[in-house]
Amino acid sequence: LGKHEELVEMLLARSEQVTGSDRARAMAEIGRIYAHELDDKAQAVVAYTQALVDEPGSNEYASDLERLAGTDATLWNEALTTLAQEGQGEMPVEQRNALLMRLGGWYGSKISRPDLALSCYQAVVAVEPSSDVALGGMASIYRTAQQWPELGTVLLRRADIAPTPARARDLRASAAELLDTKLNEPLRAKDIYEQVLADDPAHEAASNALASIYERTGDNQNLVRMLEKQAESVRGPRRARVYGRIAELFEGQLDDLGEAVRRYEAAIAVDEHNIDALKGLDRIFNRTGRYKELLANLDRQLHIAATPRQKINLHERIAAIHDEEFLDHKAAAASYEEILKIDPAHENSLTALVRHYRALDRWEDVAALYEQHLKIAEGNRRVELLLARGRVLAEQVGSPERAMAAYESVLEHQPDHGGALEALARLREKSGDALAALGAIEALAAKLLEARGDRDGAIERYKAALDADPKNVTATGALRAAYASRGDASSAVELINREIESAEGNLSKARLYGEMARMLRERVKDDARAEAAARKA
């Protein structure tokens, strides 16, 4: 310990004999000894503070002081008091300003005294008006304190001394923003923005802010002129956006659709994928009834559409224009066909396309479309489509077999559907015996009812089938089985009697008598009648 104290005494003695950076080095070495060898943080801070008095521009000494003082408010107050007192003494202007800049930063960040920090920065600016660092410190304090007039003044002073024209324009734009948004002085802000844009028409912040002022004040003519100059000074997508903004002004506020079209087209010439410009033309062409141009525009939108939903919406609009404005069924159909390539279950297209195919006499395509629609239809809608398909196949296509299949499918869903039954009867009549056709239909209806569990309804249908065609063997056998399933053996026996009367040939009659004998014995429990029938067999 004694050895280190002797070294400190020696360094102190040397510091009294030298000045400037030499004395600063001696004091910094003393600070290092106190910090690392003697573990005396307070004395180390005092030593580094004195080193900074002699060499305030040393970042190394400043870092050591910050590390040692840390967040200890007492140490910082002592260090800053010393630095402030020393700063009031005789020293070169450059050295004093560097010391004041250190003090300003630490007053604000270490002991939360922005008032003292501001005094330091102001003192620097008083002797060095072009100190951007000091002015920047003042600006930060004013901004935190929301002292907007003072901040605006400082920003303009910084702009006057900015090292580059671009930096000066940015600072002036910031000052104008304060005038407009914080101080309610849009006219002064407008003048500054216009000055910035006179030097750089492409300055985005100034352009956007000035545009906002023009819009609020309704100065659309000046807004257009400003945007025109901006468009000349930028390139690529940004130029396209500016043209689009000009076009929107002509379309809306200025109500000059011709100029709006010209500017939207200019935007597209720069950026052919500019969707905002394409939609702007879309609105104008639709509004003015320029449908040929609108179709071309929608086609361009279609080529850049990103999602299936967007493409479907555009195809629908194109189809509607072909249909409603040009009465062009072929072109409208082509658009709906494109939709079905994207979404085969698109309900509106399936419905609309039928109408256009009918107008074009494309009946096979109509039938195919109904078949496609049936894949997604349910309930009553499915029945409607089957009926429509049956009519087209029967009346336009001339395919009774496929038409009958469609009507039979209707009866699978609604066995008592009068329209389907009648249509099916007509088709069968055309293809042969009318009574046989009716009998076949009734038998089919009965079969479907039976499959659905309606045995009584099925029996009535089977009886109607036999009334129409007594020789319908299929209906007879099915009715007999239905009676048996219902437990009505007597009716089944009576039906066999009717069959025997109309049967041809002894073999057929013998088979029927045998069936009657079995039923009388097993179901009716009438052995005498069963024996009589067996004898006849």
C-alpha positions as CSV (number, residue, x, y, z in Angstrom):
1,L,0.0,0.0,0.0
2,G,2.8,2.4,0.9
3,K,4.5,1.8,-2.4
4,H,1.3,2.8,-4.4
5,E,0.8,5.9,-2.2
6,E,4.4,7.0,-2.9
7,L,3.7,6.5,-6.6
8,V,0.6,8.7,-6.4
9,E,2.6,11.4,-4.5
10,M,5.2,11.3,-7.2
11,L,2.6,11.6,-10.0
12,L,0.9,14.5,-8.2
13,A,4.3,16.3,-7.9
14,R,4.9,15.8,-11.6
15,S,1.4,17.0,-12.6
16,E,2.2,20.3,-10.8
17,Q,5.2,20.8,-13.1
18,V,3.5,20.1,-16.4
19,T,0.4,21.2,-18.3
20,G,-2.1,20.1,-20.9
21,S,-2.0,16.5,-22.1
22,D,1.1,15.7,-19.9
23,R,-0.8,16.7,-16.8
24,A,-3.8,14.8,-18.0
25,R,-1.8,11.6,-18.5
26,A,-0.4,12.0,-15.0
27,M,-3.9,12.4,-13.4
28,A,-5.2,9.5,-15.5
29,E,-2.5,7.3,-14.2
30,I,-3.3,8.3,-10.6
31,G,-6.9,7.4,-11.4
32,R,-5.9,4.0,-12.6
33,I,-3.9,3.4,-9.4
34,Y,-6.8,4.4,-7.2
35,A,-9.2,2.3,-9.2
36,H,-7.2,-0.9,-9.7
37,E,-4.5,-0.9,-6.9
38,L,-6.0,1.0,-4.0
39,D,-9.7,0.2,-4.7
40,D,-10.7,3.8,-4.0
41,K,-13.4,4.6,-6.6
42,A,-14.1,8.1,-5.3
43,Q,-10.5,9.2,-5.6
44,A,-10.2,7.5,-9.0
45,V,-13.2,9.6,-10.2
46,V,-11.6,12.8,-8.8
47,A,-8.4,12.0,-10.7
48,Y,-10.1,11.2,-14.0
49,T,-12.2,14.3,-13.7
50,Q,-9.1,16.4,-13.4
51,A,-7.6,14.6,-16.4
52,L,-10.6,15.6,-18.4
53,V,-10.3,19.2,-17.4
54,D,-6.9,19.2,-19.1
55,E,-7.9,17.1,-22.1
56,P,-11.7,17.2,-22.4
57,G,-11.6,15.7,-25.9
58,S,-10.2,12.4,-24.7
59,N,-12.8,9.7,-25.2
60,E,-10.6,7.3,-23.2
61,Y,-10.6,9.4,-20.1
62,A,-14.4,10.0,-20.5
63,S,-15.0,6.2,-20.8
64,D,-13.0,5.5,-17.7
65,L,-14.9,8.1,-15.7
66,E,-18.3,6.8,-16.9
67,R,-17.3,3.2,-16.0
68,L,-16.2,4.2,-12.5
69,A,-19.0,6.6,-11.6
70,G,-21.6,4.2,-13.1
71,T,-25.1,5.2,-11.7
72,D,-23.7,6.8,-8.5
73,A,-25.4,10.2,-8.4
74,T,-23.1,11.5,-5.7
75,L,-20.0,10.7,-7.7
76,W,-21.5,12.3,-10.8
77,N,-22.5,15.4,-8.9
78,E,-19.0,15.9,-7.5
79,A,-17.4,15.2,-10.9
80,L,-19.7,17.5,-12.8
81,T,-19.4,20.3,-10.2
82,T,-15.6,20.1,-10.6
83,L,-15.8,20.2,-14.4
84,A,-18.2,23.1,-14.3
85,Q,-16.0,25.2,-12.0
86,E,-12.9,24.4,-14.0
87,G,-14.7,25.4,-17.2
88,Q,-15.2,28.9,-15.8
89,G,-11.5,29.5,-15.5
90,E,-9.0,30.6,-18.1
91,M,-8.6,28.0,-20.9
92,P,-8.5,28.0,-24.7
93,V,-12.0,28.3,-26.4
94,E,-11.6,25.0,-28.2
95,Q,-10.9,23.2,-24.9
96,R,-13.7,25.0,-23.0
97,N,-16.2,24.1,-25.7
98,A,-15.1,20.4,-25.6
99,L,-15.5,20.5,-21.8
100,L,-19.0,22.1,-22.1
101,M,-20.1,19.5,-24.6
102,R,-19.0,16.7,-22.2
103,L,-20.9,18.5,-19.4
104,G,-24.0,18.9,-21.6
105,G,-24.2,15.3,-22.4
106,W,-23.7,14.1,-18.8
107,Y,-26.1,16.6,-17.3
108,G,-28.8,15.2,-19.4
109,S,-28.0,11.5,-19.2
110,K,-26.5,11.1,-15.8
111,I,-28.3,13.4,-13.3
112,S,-31.4,14.4,-15.4
113,R,-30.7,18.1,-15.5
114,P,-31.6,19.2,-19.0
115,D,-31.6,22.8,-17.9
116,L,-27.9,22.7,-17.0
117,A,-27.3,20.7,-20.2
118,L,-29.0,23.4,-22.3
119,S,-26.9,26.1,-20.7
120,C,-23.7,24.2,-21.7
121,Y,-24.9,23.9,-25.3
122,Q,-25.9,27.5,-25.5
123,A,-22.6,28.6,-24.1
124,V,-20.8,26.7,-26.9
125,V,-23.1,28.1,-29.6
126,A,-22.5,31.6,-28.3
127,V,-18.8,31.4,-29.2
128,E,-19.2,28.9,-32.0
129,P,-22.5,29.4,-33.9
130,S,-21.7,26.8,-36.4
131,S,-21.4,23.9,-33.9
132,D,-23.8,21.4,-35.2
133,V,-23.2,19.1,-32.3
134,A,-24.2,21.7,-29.7
135,L,-27.2,22.7,-31.8
136,G,-28.1,19.0,-32.0
137,G,-28.0,18.8,-28.3
138,M,-30.2,21.8,-27.9
139,A,-32.7,20.3,-30.4
140,S,-32.8,17.0,-28.5
141,I,-33.7,18.9,-25.3
142,Y,-36.3,21.1,-26.9
143,R,-37.9,18.1,-28.5
144,T,-38.1,16.2,-25.2
145,A,-39.5,19.2,-23.5
146,Q,-41.9,19.9,-26.4
147,Q,-40.6,23.4,-26.8
148,W,-41.7,23.5,-30.5
149,P,-40.9,27.2,-31.3
150,E,-37.3,26.9,-30.0
151,L,-36.9,23.5,-31.7
152,G,-38.0,25.0,-35.0
153,T,-35.5,27.9,-34.7
154,V,-32.6,25.5,-33.9
155,L,-33.5,23.2,-36.9
156,L,-33.4,26.2,-39.2
157,R,-30.0,27.3,-37.7
158,R,-28.7,23.8,-38.3
159,A,-30.0,23.9,-41.8
160,D,-28.0,27.1,-42.5
161,I,-24.8,25.5,-41.4
162,A,-25.4,22.0,-42.7
163,P,-22.4,20.4,-44.4
164,T,-24.3,19.3,-47.5
165,P,-27.4,20.7,-49.4
166,A,-29.2,17.4,-48.8
167,R,-28.8,17.6,-45.0
168,A,-30.0,21.2,-45.1
169,R,-33.1,20.2,-47.0
170,D,-33.9,17.5,-44.5
171,L,-33.5,19.9,-41.6
172,R,-35.7,22.5,-43.2
173,A,-38.4,19.9,-43.9
174,S,-38.3,18.9,-40.3
175,A,-38.7,22.6,-39.2
176,A,-41.6,22.9,-41.6
177,E,-43.2,19.8,-40.2
178,L,-43.1,21.4,-36.7
179,L,-44.7,24.6,-38.1
180,D,-47.5,22.7,-39.7
181,T,-48.3,20.0,-37.1
182,K,-47.3,21.6,-33.8
183,L,-47.5,25.3,-34.2
184,N,-50.5,25.5,-36.6
185,E,-48.6,27.7,-39.1
186,P,-49.3,25.9,-42.4
187,L,-48.5,28.9,-44.5
188,R,-45.0,29.3,-43.1
189,A,-44.6,25.6,-43.4
190,K,-45.7,25.7,-47.1
191,D,-43.1,28.4,-47.9
192,I,-40.3,26.3,-46.4
193,Y,-41.5,23.1,-48.2
194,E,-41.7,24.9,-51.5
195,Q,-38.1,26.2,-50.9
196,V,-37.0,22.6,-50.3
197,L,-38.7,21.3,-53.4
198,A,-37.4,24.1,-55.6
199,D,-33.9,22.7,-54.8
200,D,-35.0,19.0,-54.9
201,P,-38.4,18.2,-56.5
202,A,-37.9,14.5,-55.6
203,H,-37.7,15.2,-51.8
204,E,-40.2,12.7,-50.6
205,A,-40.9,14.0,-47.1
206,A,-41.4,17.6,-48.3
207,S,-43.5,16.4,-51.3
208,N,-45.9,14.4,-49.1
209,A,-46.2,17.1,-46.5
210,L,-46.8,19.9,-49.0
211,A,-49.3,17.8,-50.8
212,S,-51.2,17.4,-47.5
213,I,-51.2,21.2,-47.0
214,Y,-52.4,21.8,-50.6
215,E,-55.2,19.2,-50.0
216,R,-56.3,20.7,-46.7
217,T,-56.4,24.2,-48.3
218,G,-58.1,23.0,-51.5
219,D,-55.2,24.2,-53.6
220,N,-55.4,21.5,-56.2
221,Q,-53.8,23.4,-59.0
222,N,-50.6,24.0,-57.1
223,L,-50.7,20.4,-55.9
224,V,-50.8,19.2,-59.6
225,R,-48.0,21.5,-60.5
226,M,-45.9,20.2,-57.6
227,L,-46.5,16.6,-58.5
228,E,-45.7,17.3,-62.2
229,K,-42.3,18.6,-61.2
230,Q,-41.8,15.7,-58.9
231,A,-42.7,13.2,-61.7
232,E,-40.0,14.7,-63.9
233,S,-37.3,14.2,-61.3
234,V,-38.0,10.6,-60.3
235,R,-37.9,7.3,-62.1
236,G,-39.4,3.8,-62.2
237,P,-42.3,2.8,-59.9
238,R,-42.1,6.0,-57.9
239,R,-42.7,8.1,-61.1
240,A,-45.7,5.8,-61.9
241,R,-47.1,6.4,-58.4
242,V,-46.8,10.2,-58.8
243,Y,-48.6,10.0,-62.2
244,G,-51.3,8.0,-60.5
245,R,-51.7,10.6,-57.8
246,I,-52.0,13.3,-60.4
247,A,-54.6,11.2,-62.3
248,E,-56.6,10.8,-59.1
249,L,-56.8,14.6,-58.6
250,F,-58.0,15.1,-62.2
251,E,-60.5,12.2,-61.8
252,G,-61.9,13.4,-58.4
253,Q,-61.3,17.0,-57.4
254,L,-60.8,18.6,-60.8
255,D,-63.3,16.4,-62.7
256,D,-61.2,16.3,-65.8
257,L,-61.5,12.7,-67.0
258,G,-59.6,13.2,-70.2
259,E,-56.5,14.4,-68.2
260,A,-57.1,11.7,-65.7
261,V,-57.0,9.0,-68.5
262,R,-53.8,10.6,-69.9
263,R,-52.0,10.5,-66.5
264,Y,-53.1,6.9,-65.7
265,E,-51.8,5.8,-69.1
266,A,-48.5,7.6,-68.4
267,A,-48.3,5.7,-65.1
268,I,-48.9,2.4,-67.0
269,A,-46.3,3.3,-69.6
270,V,-43.7,3.6,-66.8
271,D,-45.0,0.5,-64.9
272,E,-47.2,-1.8,-66.8
273,H,-48.1,-3.7,-63.7
274,N,-49.4,-0.6,-61.8
275,I,-52.7,-2.0,-60.6
276,D,-53.8,1.4,-59.1
277,A,-53.5,3.0,-62.5
278,L,-55.3,0.2,-64.2
279,K,-58.1,0.3,-61.7
280,G,-58.3,4.1,-62.2
281,L,-58.8,3.6,-65.9
282,D,-61.3,0.8,-65.1
283,R,-63.4,3.3,-63.1
284,I,-63.4,6.0,-65.8
285,F,-64.1,3.6,-68.7
286,N,-67.0,2.1,-66.8
287,R,-68.3,5.5,-65.8
288,T,-68.2,6.8,-69.4
289,G,-69.4,3.7,-71.1
290,R,-66.2,3.1,-73.0
291,Y,-66.7,-0.7,-73.0
292,K,-64.1,-1.7,-75.7
293,E,-61.4,0.1,-73.7
294,L,-62.8,-1.4,-70.5
295,L,-62.5,-4.9,-71.9
296,A,-58.9,-4.3,-72.9
297,N,-58.2,-2.9,-69.4
298,L,-59.8,-5.9,-67.7
299,D,-57.7,-8.2,-69.8
300,R,-54.5,-6.4,-68.7
301,Q,-55.7,-6.7,-65.1
302,L,-56.3,-10.4,-65.7
303,H,-52.8,-11.0,-66.7
304,I,-51.4,-9.6,-63.5
305,A,-54.0,-10.9,-61.1
306,A,-52.4,-12.8,-58.3
307,T,-55.1,-15.1,-56.9
308,P,-57.8,-17.4,-58.4
309,R,-60.5,-15.3,-56.8
310,Q,-59.2,-12.1,-58.5
311,K,-59.2,-13.9,-61.8
312,I,-62.7,-15.2,-61.4
313,N,-64.0,-11.7,-60.6
314,L,-62.4,-10.3,-63.7
315,H,-63.7,-13.0,-65.9
316,E,-67.2,-12.5,-64.5
317,R,-67.0,-8.8,-65.3
318,I,-65.7,-9.5,-68.8
319,A,-68.5,-12.0,-69.5
320,A,-71.1,-9.5,-68.2
321,I,-69.9,-6.8,-70.6
322,H,-69.9,-9.2,-73.6
323,D,-73.4,-10.3,-72.6
324,E,-75.1,-7.0,-71.7
325,E,-73.3,-4.5,-73.9
326,F,-72.3,-6.4,-77.0
327,L,-74.9,-9.3,-76.9
328,D,-72.0,-11.6,-77.7
329,H,-72.9,-15.0,-76.4
330,K,-69.8,-16.6,-77.8
331,A,-67.4,-14.3,-76.0
332,A,-69.4,-14.4,-72.8
333,A,-69.4,-18.2,-72.9
334,A,-65.6,-18.2,-73.4
335,S,-65.1,-16.1,-70.2
336,Y,-67.4,-18.4,-68.2
337,E,-65.5,-21.4,-69.5
338,E,-62.3,-19.9,-68.2
339,I,-63.9,-19.5,-64.8
340,L,-64.8,-23.2,-64.8
341,K,-61.2,-24.1,-65.6
342,I,-60.2,-22.4,-62.4
343,D,-63.2,-23.5,-60.3
344,P,-65.3,-26.4,-61.9
345,A,-67.9,-25.9,-59.1
346,H,-68.5,-22.2,-59.7
347,E,-72.3,-22.1,-59.4
348,N,-72.9,-18.7,-61.2
349,S,-70.8,-19.8,-64.2
350,L,-72.5,-23.2,-64.5
351,T,-75.9,-21.4,-64.5
352,A,-74.9,-18.5,-66.8
353,L,-73.1,-20.7,-69.3
354,V,-76.3,-22.8,-69.9
355,R,-78.1,-19.7,-71.2
356,H,-75.2,-18.8,-73.6
357,Y,-74.9,-22.4,-74.9
358,R,-78.7,-22.4,-75.5
359,A,-78.4,-19.2,-77.5
360,L,-75.6,-20.8,-79.5
361,D,-77.5,-24.0,-80.1
362,R,-74.7,-26.0,-78.4
363,W,-77.1,-28.6,-77.0
364,E,-74.6,-31.4,-76.3
365,D,-72.6,-28.8,-74.3
366,V,-75.8,-27.8,-72.5
367,A,-76.4,-31.5,-71.5
368,A,-72.7,-31.9,-70.5
369,L,-73.0,-28.7,-68.4
370,Y,-76.0,-30.1,-66.6
371,E,-74.1,-33.2,-65.9
372,Q,-71.2,-31.2,-64.5
373,H,-73.6,-29.2,-62.4
374,L,-75.1,-32.3,-60.9
375,K,-71.8,-33.2,-59.3
376,I,-72.3,-30.4,-56.8
377,A,-76.1,-30.1,-56.6
378,E,-78.2,-31.5,-53.8
379,G,-81.9,-31.9,-53.0
380,N,-84.5,-30.1,-55.1
381,R,-81.8,-28.4,-57.1
382,R,-80.5,-31.8,-58.3
383,V,-84.0,-32.8,-59.4
384,E,-84.4,-29.5,-61.3
385,L,-81.1,-30.1,-63.1
386,L,-82.0,-33.7,-64.0
387,L,-85.4,-32.6,-65.4
388,A,-83.7,-29.9,-67.5
389,R,-81.1,-32.4,-68.7
390,G,-83.8,-34.9,-69.6
391,R,-85.7,-32.3,-71.6
392,V,-82.6,-31.2,-73.6
393,L,-81.6,-34.7,-74.4
394,A,-85.1,-35.6,-75.5
395,E,-86.1,-32.5,-77.4
396,Q,-82.9,-30.9,-78.7
397,V,-80.2,-33.6,-78.7
398,G,-82.6,-36.4,-79.8
399,S,-81.3,-39.1,-77.4
400,P,-84.3,-40.8,-75.8
401,E,-82.1,-43.4,-74.0
402,R,-80.1,-40.7,-72.2
403,A,-83.2,-38.7,-71.5
404,M,-85.0,-41.7,-69.9
405,A,-81.9,-42.3,-67.8
406,A,-82.2,-38.7,-66.5
407,Y,-85.9,-39.0,-65.7
408,E,-85.2,-42.3,-64.0
409,S,-82.6,-40.6,-61.8
410,V,-85.3,-38.0,-60.9
411,L,-87.6,-40.9,-59.8
412,E,-84.8,-42.3,-57.6
413,H,-85.0,-39.1,-55.6
414,Q,-88.8,-38.5,-55.9
415,P,-90.6,-41.7,-56.9
416,D,-93.9,-39.9,-57.3
417,H,-92.7,-37.0,-59.3
418,G,-95.5,-36.5,-61.8
419,G,-93.5,-34.6,-64.4
420,A,-90.7,-37.2,-64.6
421,L,-93.2,-40.1,-64.7
422,E,-95.2,-38.4,-67.5
423,A,-92.0,-37.6,-69.5
424,L,-90.7,-41.1,-69.1
425,A,-94.1,-42.5,-70.2
426,R,-94.0,-40.4,-73.4
427,L,-90.5,-41.5,-74.2
428,R,-91.4,-45.2,-73.6
429,E,-94.5,-44.8,-75.7
430,K,-92.5,-43.4,-78.6
431,S,-90.2,-46.4,-78.3
432,G,-92.9,-49.1,-78.2
433,D,-96.2,-50.2,-76.6
434,A,-97.8,-47.4,-74.6
435,L,-99.4,-49.6,-72.0
436,A,-96.2,-51.5,-71.5
437,A,-94.5,-48.2,-71.1
438,L,-96.9,-47.1,-68.4
439,G,-96.7,-50.4,-66.7
440,A,-92.9,-50.3,-66.7
441,I,-93.0,-46.8,-65.2
442,E,-95.4,-47.8,-62.5
443,A,-93.3,-50.8,-61.7
444,L,-90.2,-48.7,-61.5
445,A,-91.9,-46.2,-59.2
446,A,-93.1,-49.1,-57.0
447,K,-89.6,-50.5,-56.8
448,L,-88.2,-47.2,-55.7
449,L,-90.9,-46.7,-53.1
450,E,-90.2,-50.2,-51.8
451,A,-86.5,-49.4,-51.6
452,R,-87.4,-46.4,-49.4
453,G,-89.5,-48.6,-47.1
454,D,-92.9,-47.5,-48.3
455,R,-94.3,-51.0,-48.9
456,D,-97.9,-49.9,-49.0
457,G,-97.2,-47.3,-51.6
458,A,-95.1,-49.8,-53.6
459,I,-98.0,-52.3,-53.6
460,E,-100.4,-49.6,-55.0
461,R,-97.8,-48.8,-57.8
462,Y,-97.4,-52.5,-58.6
463,K,-101.1,-52.9,-58.9
464,A,-101.3,-49.9,-61.2
465,A,-98.6,-51.4,-63.3
466,L,-100.5,-54.6,-63.7
467,D,-103.7,-52.7,-64.5
468,A,-101.8,-51.1,-67.4
469,D,-100.0,-54.3,-68.4
470,P,-101.4,-57.5,-67.0
471,K,-98.6,-59.5,-68.6
472,N,-95.9,-57.6,-66.8
473,V,-94.2,-60.6,-65.1
474,T,-91.7,-58.5,-63.2
475,A,-94.5,-56.4,-61.6
476,T,-96.5,-59.5,-60.8
477,G,-93.6,-61.2,-59.0
478,A,-92.7,-58.1,-57.2
479,L,-96.3,-57.5,-56.0
480,R,-96.5,-61.1,-54.8
481,A,-93.3,-60.6,-52.8
482,A,-94.5,-57.4,-51.4
483,Y,-97.8,-59.0,-50.2
484,A,-95.8,-61.8,-48.6
485,S,-93.5,-59.3,-46.9
486,R,-96.5,-57.5,-45.5
487,G,-97.9,-60.7,-44.2
488,D,-100.9,-60.5,-46.6
489,A,-100.9,-64.1,-47.8
490,S,-104.6,-64.1,-48.9
491,S,-103.9,-61.2,-51.4
492,A,-100.8,-63.1,-52.6
493,V,-102.9,-66.2,-53.2
494,E,-105.6,-64.1,-55.0
495,L,-102.8,-62.6,-57.2
496,I,-101.6,-66.1,-58.1
497,N,-105.1,-67.0,-59.2
498,R,-105.1,-64.0,-61.6
499,E,-101.7,-65.2,-62.9
500,I,-103.0,-68.7,-63.5
501,E,-105.9,-67.3,-65.5
502,S,-103.6,-65.4,-67.9
503,A,-100.8,-68.0,-67.9
504,E,-100.1,-69.8,-71.1
505,G,-99.0,-73.4,-71.2
506,N,-99.4,-76.2,-68.6
507,L,-95.9,-75.8,-67.3
508,S,-96.4,-72.2,-66.3
509,K,-99.7,-73.1,-64.6
510,A,-98.2,-76.0,-62.8
511,R,-95.5,-73.8,-61.4
512,L,-98.0,-71.3,-60.2
513,Y,-100.3,-73.9,-58.6
514,G,-97.2,-75.3,-56.8
515,E,-96.4,-71.8,-55.4
516,M,-100.1,-71.4,-54.4
517,A,-100.0,-74.8,-52.5
518,R,-96.9,-73.8,-50.6
519,M,-98.3,-70.5,-49.6
520,L,-101.7,-72.0,-48.5
521,R,-100.0,-74.5,-46.3
522,E,-97.3,-72.3,-44.8
523,R,-98.9,-68.9,-44.6
524,V,-102.7,-69.4,-44.7
525,K,-102.6,-72.7,-42.8
526,D,-105.4,-74.1,-45.0
527,D,-104.3,-77.7,-45.7
528,A,-107.4,-78.6,-47.7
529,R,-107.0,-75.8,-50.2
530,A,-103.3,-76.5,-50.2
531,E,-103.8,-80.1,-51.1
532,A,-106.3,-79.2,-53.9
533,A,-103.8,-76.8,-55.4
534,A,-101.1,-79.4,-55.2
535,R,-103.2,-81.9,-57.0
536,K,-103.8,-79.3,-59.8
537,A,-100.1,-78.7,-60.1
